[in-house]
Amino acid sequence: MNIRDLYINYFVSKGHKQIPSSPVVPENDPSVLFNTAGMQPLIPYLMGQPHPYGTRLCDYQKCIRTNDLDSVGDKTHHTFFEMLGNWSLGDYFKKESIMYSFDFLTNVLKIPVEKIAVTVFEGDKDIPRDIVSADMWKSLGIDKNKIAFLGKEDNFWIAGDTGPCGGDTEIFYFRSNDEVPSKFDPNDERWVEIWNNVFMEFYKDEKGNVTELPKKNVDTGMGLERVAAVLEGVDDNYKTSIWKNIISKICDIAKVNYEGNEESIRIIADHIRTSVFISADPSSIKPSNTDQGYILRRLIRRAIRHAKKLNIDINSNWEEQIALEVINQYKDYYSELIENKDVVLEVLKNEKIKFNRTLEKGLKEFEKITKDLKDKVLNKDLAFKLYDTYGFPIELTVELANELNIDVDVEGFKEKFKHHQELSRAGSTAKFKGGLSSTSDMNIKYHTATHLLNAALKQVLGSHVHQKGSNITDERMRFDFSHDSKMTDDQIKQTEDLVNKYIEMALPVTKVEMNKQDAIKSGAECMFIEKYPDIVTVYTIGDVSKELCGGPHVSNTSELGHFKIKKEESSSAGVRRIKAILE
Ligand code: SER
């Protein structure tokens, strides 16, 4: 049985309810792009809200950490991982938590006691030294020389700057064939942290004030890939059973051995696996130039670049074969991979086709540029050209340049990028305003129809749809929105029907003024947040649409007549355009 199943079975046998993994894109937390820890979806419950499954929970949670994305390629980094976790929400505390961890490690995973060492919080002026945990470890048979007391930097855990937090005890495993030293030195790299038990008793607010939580909780987390590497006795994480099939698939496709090609193979394996999980997520993320979409784009494009390095025929279905291997491996645990299989394959393929168009030329251009460089610095204009004309994410340019010991003016690039965005934004805002300059009755109707179309597209295509522009005359409306591929006839029909349904529902259109931040928090849709004043007008249409908007609008959707889509076409990369009329 694999570690994941052993873990869940163990905690279920100890009265824990298994909860399903949450999506990788957090559902109600715009402050982070991805879930980075198993506890993230549980924050409201750690804060005191009762959990529907009770007070003892366990799960495996898909997590993504991208701060080290560019380090992927070595033996240990990966962007996606699964975190095994068990929680007590005001139920058991330190002693039982430590007892369960010890029992699982020594009796289920059969790790010898002498290979285990722990760190415990040494305390500070506010919180006492954690004698309870240390004593518990000792009573279970951990020698006192294998217990290290450490300060806040090491043994106090909080996700980010604010939230539930507390001291922790971390469990280490001696990963080496050397004789186990009698005294534990947490700085000795042969000791690898495998499990973290956080005793969440406090809450830290924005001002830095720390208060007690209504209940004392336990939050533990164990990284599956790391534990697998440790137990399987490999020092290259990518040599565990987790990666075996994916890597042998890549080797087959490229007709190469893992040895000698490790870096590119690890990058392809990791990046395709993460891309599969992101694009199968219910949030329907598509490659784009912002937020999660940009991470997805970077992952896919970097994988493509390394596939090319291995001489894989980019035009073949290599990415599909690898993605199918990933799906096959995880489908029994994450059903969304099967449910959204077609979407996943389409996202990968579309992005591949898009990048392929410019990759070859871009690489030639890169070669030309770098051959002529005098001072080994690639300036901002050249970096921007590679981005703008050839679709090279700046990180890719940096990676290519580093291989030749060339620096890139990344700061300069970022400034130029920002300036460019402002220009194009100003351009489309002007156009948007222009579209609304005359306010005939027909014009007002089209304006309301724009909001309904925006809402309907989100329903039909997914929440990645955002307005990118709009233009209205008395005769027709034009609406640009983020979406990657051509809409099918069926999707067009569904969208049209949905807008007409909203019209028939005779929904009231209401207007309120509010503070901009509150408006965003309330989930109101808006195109260019910076362009709005502090107090904004929010138009709500029944419960189907809520947008920041200057108006004007009709007062009830029943005034609009019949909505018809005349044309759906590409507007620019990643942006589609719909022309529609009201009859
Ligand atoms: N929240 C802790 C961690 O991420 C334990 O789950 O390590």
Boltz pocket constraint, residues with backbone or C-beta under 6 A from the ligand:
constraints:
  - pocket:
      binder: B
      contacts: [[A, 36], [A, 37], [A, 38], [A, 39], [A, 84], [A, 85], [A, 157], [A, 196], [A, 197], [A, 198], [A, 219], [A, 220], [A, 221], [A, 222]]
      max_distance: 6.0
